Amino acid sequence: VRRHQEVHVVMGNEACDLDSTVSALALAYFLAKTSPAPKAAFIPVLNIPRAEFALRTETTFLLGEQGIPAASLIFRDEIDLEGLHRAGLLSLTLVDHHVLPGADAALEEAVVEVLDHRPLERDRAPGCQVTAEPVGSCATLVTERIAQGPPGVLDRPTAALLHGEDGRPSLSPIRGGRLTTDGPRLSPPGTILLDCVNLSPAAGKVTPRDVACVSLLEERFPELPARDTIFEALQAAKFDVSGLTTEQMLRKDLKVLSGDELLLAISTIYVDLETFLRRPDLLQDLDAFCQAQGYVGLVAMMISFNERNEPSRQLAVYSRRETLRSVVCQALEEATTPSLHLQPLPSPWSCVSTYAQGNALASRKKVLPVLRAAL
């Protein structure tokens, strides 16, 4: 702001999972490489406070394997987006989401582009470029964008950005169309594999475009690691919740919905329901978590996989407000787009409703619109 430097921020969603992180980093790199005589600094921003980053175990694992230190990344609490916007210096590209939370409503008019793999829930201003395609991973859309760019952009250094390799680069802000790094090495193919469960049709997430992007990069750069090797390592890191407190498990993959001055937390939990309910002092931890953050309730979406990479899902709906809990449960039970095929399960507490989810293909991405409409 002091230098009156224009800033173009590329930012993922507040869950800040691997897909959001890699999509933001890779797209910011591409924009810097291809923007004609840019005046702005292109900056990928991870949409969480720095203190939360250690909970993104698959992301910390991947970046650690590639030698990219957390100190080289920029987090939401380290950049004053509101101040930049007030000064007329901010352009904002959203990846892996297209609806800013209520707290960021003032930034809406700074959004110039959206790249997401969810159905659009709202229209954008005519000047905003929108790409919203039903693929399994936002990294697929980023990879397509880079592959369709000017000749030479998808060269070996760019492939190093797109796929993990050995090396210890230092990633820093992108300025004047040049990335000030000796070649960051991230992995949208690995991200696509993780998001699409190793391209398994049984998981119900992969699309032909996801497969095509992974194949394209493997064909152009045959030295890339094998799919199974990448997926198994990232999956193990993602589901490693050993040593995490209940609060950390709830924060690890969290999204928040707002409506009528209410905040509802939706957490993806990487253990099965029985294991989750056995956690010591769970009810007290749920109470403390929601009270500390001002949430009126919490939907915990459990997911686990068998040896064939087939998902199993259960739900727990917690709220001390019986009316709200009933509204949320009714919305989930009666949902038709998609139908969750819920079967009630015994719960140890009256303020927690639990279900087996027969439709294991209904991920949080698909359930969020149901919950948003209920609020």
WOPELIN-V563483 format. One record per pair of residues at least 6 apart in sequence whose ideal C-beta (glycine too) atoms are under 8 Angstrom apart, sorted by the first residue. I is the first residue (numbers start at 1). J is the second residue. D is the distance in whole Angstrom. If there is no record, write none. Layout:
I|J|D + I|J|D
This chain:
1|80|7 + 1|83|6 + 1|84|6 + 1|87|5 + 1|89|7 + 4|87|7 + 4|89|7 + 5|40|8 + 5|41|6 + 5|89|7 + 6|39|5 + 6|40|4 + 6|41|7 + 6|89|5 + 6|90|8 + 6|91|7 + 7|40|6 + 7|41|5 + 7|43|6 + 7|84|5 + 7|89|6 + 7|90|6 + 7|91|7 + 8|28|8 + 8|31|7 + 8|38|8 + 8|40|4 + 8|41|7 + 8|42|5 + 8|43|7 + 8|91|4 + 8|92|8 + 8|93|7 + 8|112|8 + 9|43|5 + 9|44|8 + 9|45|5 + 9|79|7 + 9|81|7 + 9|84|8 + 9|90|7 + 9|91|7 + 9|92|5 + 9|93|7 + 10|24|5 + 10|25|8 + 10|27|5 + 10|28|4 + 10|31|7 + 10|42|7 + 10|43|7 + 10|44|5 + 10|45|7 + 10|93|5 + 10|95|6 + 11|24|6 + 11|44|7 + 11|45|5 + 11|46|8 + 11|47|5 + 11|76|8 + 11|92|7 + 11|93|7 + 11|94|6 + 11|95|7 + 12|19|8 + 12|20|3 + 12|21|6 + 12|23|6 + 12|24|5 + 12|46|7 + 12|47|5 + 12|94|8 + 12|95|5 + 12|96|5 + 12|97|7 + 12|138|8 + 13|20|5 + 13|47|6 + 13|94|8 + 13|96|5 + 13|97|4 + 13|255|7 + 14|47|5 + 14|48|7 + 14|97|8 + 14|101|7 + 14|254|8 + 14|255|6 + 14|256|7 + 15|253|5 + 15|254|6 + 15|255|5 + 16|46|5 + 16|47|5 + 16|48|4 + 16|52|7 + 16|53|8 + 16|56|6 + 16|59|8 + 17|56|7 + 17|58|8 + 17|59|7 + 17|253|6 + 18|56|7 + 18|58|5 + 18|59|5 + 18|62|7 + 18|190|8 + 18|191|5 + 18|194|6 + 18|195|8 + 18|234|7 + 18|238|8 + 19|96|6 + 19|137|5 + 19|138|5 + 19|139|6 + 19|191|5 + 19|194|8 + 19|195|5 + 20|46|8 + 20|47|7 + 20|95|7 + 20|96|4 + 20|97|8 + 20|138|7 + 21|46|6 + 21|56|7 + 21|59|5 + 22|62|8 + 22|139|6 + 22|142|8 + 22|186|5 + 22|187|7 + 22|188|5 + 22|191|5 + 23|95|4 + 23|96|5 + 23|115|7 + 23|138|5 + 23|139|5 + 23|141|8 + 23|142|5 + 23|188|7 + 23|191|8 + 24|44|4 + 24|45|7 + 24|46|7 + 24|95|5 + 24|96|8 + 25|44|5 + 25|161|8 + 25|171|7 + 25|184|7 + 25|186|6 + 26|139|7 + 26|142|5 + 26|143|8 + 26|146|7 + 26|161|6 + 26|162|6 + 26|186|6 + 26|188|6 + 27|44|8 + 27|93|7 + 27|95|6 + 27|115|7 + 27|142|5 + 27|145|7 + 28|42|5 + 28|43|7 + 28|44|4 + 28|174|6 + 29|42|8 + 29|44|8 + 29|158|8 + 29|161|5 + 29|174|7 + 29|179|5 + 29|184|7 + 30|142|7 + 30|145|6 + 30|146|5 + 30|149|6 + 30|153|7 + 30|158|8 + 31|38|8 + 31|42|5 + 31|93|7 + 31|174|8 + 32|38|7 + 32|42|4 + 32|174|4 + 32|175|8 + 32|177|5 + 32|178|7 + 32|179|6 + 33|149|8 + 33|153|6 + 33|158|8 + 33|177|7 + 33|179|7 + 34|149|6 + 34|150|6 + 34|153|6 + 35|42|7 + 35|177|6 + 37|177|7 + 38|176|6 + 38|177|5 + 40|91|6 + 41|173|5 + 41|174|7 + 41|175|5 + 41|176|8 + 42|173|7 + 42|174|4 + 42|175|7 + 43|74|6 + 43|79|7 + 43|173|5 + 43|174|7 + 44|73|8 + 44|74|7 + 44|174|8 + 45|74|5 + 45|75|7 + 45|76|6 + 45|79|6 + 45|81|8 + 46|53|7 + 46|73|6 + 46|74|7 + 46|75|5 + 46|76|7 + 47|76|5 + 48|56|8 + 48|75|6 + 48|76|6 + 49|75|6 + 49|76|6 + 49|77|4 + 50|70|8 + 50|75|4 + 50|77|6 + 50|78|7 + 52|251|6 + 53|59|8 + 53|60|7 + 53|70|6 + 53|73|8 + 53|75|7 + 54|60|6 + 55|244|7 + 55|248|6 + 55|251|6 + 55|252|4 + 56|252|7 + 57|237|5 + 57|238|6 + 57|240|5 + 57|241|8 + 57|252|8 + 58|194|7 + 58|234|5 + 58|235|8 + 58|237|4 + 58|238|4 + 60|70|7 + 60|237|8 + 61|233|7 + 61|234|7 + 61|237|4 + 62|164|6 + 62|186|7 + 62|187|6 + 62|190|7 + 62|234|6 + 62|237|8 + 63|69|8 + 63|70|7 + 63|73|8 + 63|186|8 + 65|164|6 + 65|233|8 + 66|164|5 + 66|165|7 + 66|167|7 + 66|168|8 + 66|169|8 + 66|184|8 + 66|185|4 + 66|186|7 + 66|187|8 + 67|166|8 + 67|167|6 + 67|168|3 + 67|169|7 + 67|185|8 + 68|168|8 + 68|169|6 + 68|170|8 + 68|171|6 + 68|184|6 + 68|185|7 + 68|186|8 + 69|170|7 + 72|170|5 + 72|171|4 + 72|172|6 + 73|171|7 + 74|173|7 + 81|90|6 + 81|92|7 + 81|104|8 + 81|107|6 + 81|110|8 + 82|106|6 + 82|107|7 + 84|90|4 + 85|106|7 + 85|107|6 + 85|109|8 + 85|110|5 + 90|107|7 + 90|110|5 + 91|110|6 + 91|112|5 + 92|107|6 + 92|110|4 + 92|111|5 + 92|112|7 + 93|111|8 + 93|112|6 + 93|113|4 + 93|114|7 + 93|115|7 + 94|100|7 + 94|111|6 + 94|113|7 + 94|114|5 + 94|115|7 + 94|116|7 + 95|114|8 + 95|115|5 + 95|116|7 + 95|138|6 + 95|142|7 + 96|115|8 + 96|116|6 + 96|117|7 + 96|138|4 + 97|116|6 + 97|118|7 + 98|114|4 + 98|116|5 + 98|118|7 + 98|120|6 + 98|121|7 + 98|122|7 + 98|124|7 + 98|130|7 + 98|132|7 + 99|121|6 + 99|122|6 + 100|107|6 + 100|108|6 + 100|111|7 + 101|256|7 + 101|258|7 + 102|258|5 + 109|125|8 + 111|124|7 + 111|125|8 + 111|128|6 + 112|127|7 + 112|128|6 + 112|129|7 + 113|128|6 + 113|129|4 + 113|130|8 + 113|131|8 + 114|124|6 + 114|128|6 + 114|129|7 + 114|130|5 + 114|131|7 + 114|132|7 + 115|131|5 + 115|138|7 + 115|141|5 + 115|142|7 + 115|145|7 + 116|131|7 + 116|132|5 + 116|138|6 + 116|141|8 + 117|132|7 + 117|133|6 + 117|134|7 + 117|135|5 + 117|136|7 + 117|137|7 + 117|138|5 + 117|140|7 + 117|141|6 + 118|132|7 + 118|365|6 + 119|132|7 + 119|134|7 + 119|369|7 + 120|130|7 + 120|132|5 + 121|369|7 + 121|372|7 + 124|130|5 + 131|141|6 + 131|145|8 + 133|141|6 + 133|209|7 + 134|207|7 + 135|141|6 + 135|207|5 + 135|209|5 + 135|210|6 + 136|192|7 + 136|195|5 + 136|196|4 + 136|205|4 + 136|206|5 + 136|207|6 + 136|210|4 + 137|188|8 + 137|191|6 + 137|192|4 + 137|195|4 + 137|196|6 + 137|210|6 + 139|188|4 + 139|189|8 + 139|191|4 + 139|192|5 + 139|195|7 + 139|213|8 + 140|188|8 + 140|192|6 + 140|207|8 + 140|209|6 + 140|210|5 + 140|213|5 + 142|188|6 + 143|162|6 + 143|188|5 + 143|189|8 + 143|192|7 + 143|213|4 + 143|216|7 + 143|217|7 + 144|209|7 + 144|213|6 + 146|153|6 + 146|154|6 + 146|158|7 + 146|162|7 + 147|154|5 + 147|213|8 + 147|216|6 + 154|162|8 + 154|220|7 + 156|221|8 + 157|183|5 + 159|217|7 + 159|220|7 + 159|221|5 + 159|224|8 + 160|167|7 + 160|183|5 + 160|184|7 + 160|185|5 + 161|183|7 + 161|184|5 + 161|185|7 + 161|186|6 + 162|186|7 + 162|187|7 + 162|188|5 + 162|189|7 + 162|217|6 + 163|185|7 + 163|186|8 + 163|187|5 + 163|188|7 + 163|189|5 + 163|190|7 + 163|217|6 + 163|221|7 + 163|224|5 + 163|225|8 + 164|185|6 + 164|186|7 + 164|187|4 + 164|190|6 + 164|225|7 + 164|230|7 + 165|185|5 + 165|224|8 + 166|185|8 + 167|182|8 + 167|183|7 + 167|185|6 + 169|181|5 + 169|182|5 + 169|183|5 + 169|184|5 + 169|185|6 + 170|181|6 + 170|182|7 + 171|181|5 + 171|184|5 + 172|180|5 + 172|181|6 + 173|180|7 + 174|180|7 + 187|230|7 + 188|213|8 + 188|217|8 + 189|213|7 + 189|214|5 + 189|217|5 + 189|218|7 + 189|224|7 + 189|230|7 + 190|230|4 + 190|231|8 + 190|234|6 + 192|199|8 + 192|210|5 + 192|213|6 + 192|214|6 + 193|199|7 + 193|214|7 + 193|227|6 + 193|230|6 + 193|231|5 + 193|234|7 + 194|231|6 + 194|234|5 + 194|235|7 + 194|238|7 + 195|205|7 + 195|210|8 + 196|203|7 + 196|205|5 + 196|206|4 + 196|207|8 + 196|210|5 + 197|203|4 + 197|205|6 + 197|206|7 + 197|231|8 + 197|305|7 + 197|309|5 + 197|311|7 + 198|227|6 + 198|228|7 + 198|231|4 + 198|235|8 + 198|309|6 + 199|206|5 + 199|210|7 + 199|211|6 + 199|214|7 + 199|227|7 + 200|206|7 + 200|308|8 + 200|309|4 + 200|310|8 + 202|308|7 + 202|309|6 + 202|310|5 + 203|305|8 + 203|309|6 + 203|310|7 + 203|311|6 + 203|361|7 + 204|311|8 + 204|360|7 + 204|361|3 + 205|361|8 + 205|363|7 + 214|227|7 + 217|224|6 + 218|224|6 + 235|305|8 + 238|270|7 + 239|270|5 + 239|271|8 + 239|304|8 + 241|249|6 + 241|252|7 + 241|270|6 + 241|271|6 + 244|252|7 + 245|285|8 + 246|279|6 + 246|281|8 + 246|282|6 + 246|285|4 + 246|286|8 + 246|289|7 + 247|285|6 + 247|288|7 + 247|289|5 + 249|267|7 + 249|269|6 + 249|270|8 + 249|271|8 + 250|265|7 + 250|267|5 + 250|269|8 + 250|289|5 + 250|298|7 + 250|300|7 + 251|267|8 + 252|267|8 + 252|268|8 + 252|270|8 + 253|267|6 + 253|268|4 + 253|269|8 + 253|270|8 + 254|265|6 + 254|266|7 + 254|267|5 + 255|265|8 + 255|266|5 + 255|267|8 + 255|364|7 + 255|368|7 + 256|263|6 + 256|264|7 + 256|265|6 + 256|266|7 + 256|295|7 + 257|263|7 + 257|264|5 + 257|266|7 + 257|368|7 + 257|371|6 + 257|372|5 + 257|375|6 + 258|264|8 + 258|375|7 + 259|372|7 + 259|375|3 + 260|375|7 + 262|296|5 + 262|324|7 + 262|375|6 + 263|293|7 + 263|294|6 + 263|295|5 + 263|296|6 + 264|295|6 + 264|296|6 + 264|297|5 + 264|298|7 + 264|299|7 + 264|328|7 + 264|371|7 + 264|375|6 + 265|289|8 + 265|290|7 + 265|293|7 + 265|295|4 + 265|297|7 + 265|298|4 + 265|299|7 + 266|298|8 + 266|299|5 + 266|301|7 + 266|364|6 + 266|367|8 + 266|368|7 + 266|371|7 + 267|298|7 + 267|299|7 + 267|300|5 + 267|301|7 + 268|301|5 + 268|303|6 + 268|364|6 + 269|276|6 + 269|300|5 + 269|301|7 + 269|302|5 + 269|303|7 + 270|303|7 + 270|304|7 + 271|302|7 + 271|304|7 + 272|302|6 + 272|304|5 + 272|312|7 + 272|314|7 + 273|302|5 + 273|314|4 + 273|315|8 + 273|316|6 + 273|345|7 + 273|354|6 + 273|356|8 + 276|282|7 + 276|300|7 + 276|302|6 + 276|316|7 + 277|316|8 + 277|347|8 + 277|348|7 + 277|354|7 + 279|285|7 + 283|348|8 + 283|349|6 + 283|351|8 + 283|352|7 + 286|298|6 + 286|318|5 + 286|352|8 + 287|320|7 + 289|295|7 + 289|298|7 + 290|296|7 + 290|297|7 + 290|298|6 + 290|318|7 + 290|319|8 + 296|319|6 + 296|321|6 + 296|324|6 + 297|317|7 + 297|318|6 + 297|319|3 + 297|321|7 + 297|324|6 + 297|325|6 + 297|328|6 + 298|316|8 + 298|317|8 + 298|318|5 + 298|319|7 + 299|315|7 + 299|316|7 + 299|317|5 + 299|318|8 + 299|328|7 + 299|332|8 + 299|367|8 + 299|371|7 + 300|315|7 + 300|316|4 + 300|317|8 + 300|318|7 + 301|313|7 + 301|315|6 + 301|364|5 + 301|367|7 + 302|313|6 + 302|314|4 + 302|315|7 + 302|316|7 + 303|311|6 + 303|312|7 + 303|313|5 + 304|311|7 + 304|312|5 + 305|311|6 + 305|312|7 + 306|312|7 + 310|360|7 + 311|360|5 + 311|361|7 + 312|360|6 + 313|356|8 + 313|357|4 + 313|359|8 + 313|360|5 + 313|362|7 + 314|345|7 + 314|354|7 + 314|355|6 + 314|356|6 + 314|357|6 + 315|332|7 + 315|340|8 + 315|342|7 + 315|354|7 + 315|355|4 + 315|357|6 + 316|347|8 + 316|352|6 + 316|353|7 + 316|354|5 + 316|355|8 + 317|325|6 + 317|328|5 + 317|329|5 + 317|332|7 + 317|352|7 + 317|353|5 + 317|354|8 + 317|355|8 + 318|325|7 + 318|351|6 + 318|352|5 + 319|325|4 + 319|328|7 + 319|351|6 + 320|351|5 + 322|351|8 + 325|351|7 + 325|353|6 + 327|374|6 + 328|371|7 + 328|374|6 + 329|353|5 + 330|374|8 + 331|370|6 + 331|371|7 + 331|373|7 + 331|374|4 + 332|340|6 + 332|342|6 + 332|355|7 + 332|367|7 + 332|370|7 + 332|371|8 + 333|340|8 + 333|342|5 + 335|367|8 + 335|370|5 + 337|369|8 + 337|370|8 + 338|359|6 + 338|361|8 + 338|362|5 + 338|366|6 + 338|367|8 + 339|359|6 + 339|362|8 + 340|355|8 + 340|357|5 + 340|358|7 + 340|359|5 + 340|362|5 + 340|367|7 + 341|357|7 + 341|358|3 + 341|359|5 + 342|355|4 + 342|356|7 + 342|357|6 + 342|358|7 + 343|355|6 + 343|356|4 + 343|358|6 + 344|353|7 + 344|354|7 + 344|355|6 + 345|354|4 + 345|355|6 + 345|356|6 + 346|354|7 + 347|353|6 + 347|354|5
